[in-house]
Amino acid sequence: MPQSLFRNQVLKALSPEDFALLQPAMRHVELGLKAQ
């Protein structure tokens, strides 16, 4: 998923280089309504 599509403001604020380093370890997790 492109960095610009993330809703997480911390991930969106990373430099493209730092984001690229983290991206291989990321996985999509859906949270229930009460978990947000």
C-alpha positions in Angstrom: 0.0 0.0 0.0 1.4 3.4 -0.9 2.4 5.6 2.1 0.0 8.3 1.1 -3.0 6.0 1.6 -2.3 5.2 5.3 -4.5 6.8 7.9 -1.8 6.6 10.5 -0.3 10.1 10.8 3.1 8.8 12.1 3.6 6.5 9.1 2.5 9.3 6.7 5.0 11.7 8.3 8.0 9.4 7.8 10.5 10.1 5.0 10.0 7.8 2.0 13.4 6.2 2.8 12.4 5.4 6.4 8.9 4.2 5.3 10.6 1.8 2.8 12.7 0.3 5.6 9.6 -0.5 7.7 7.3 -1.6 4.9 8.5 -5.2 4.6 7.6 -5.8 8.3 4.1 -4.2 8.0 0.9 -6.2 7.8 -2.7 -5.0 7.5 -4.7 -5.5 10.7 -8.4 -4.8 11.0 -9.6 -3.7 14.4 -13.0 -4.0 15.8 -15.1 -0.9 16.4 -14.3 -0.8 20.2 -10.6 -1.3 19.6 -10.2 2.0 17.8 
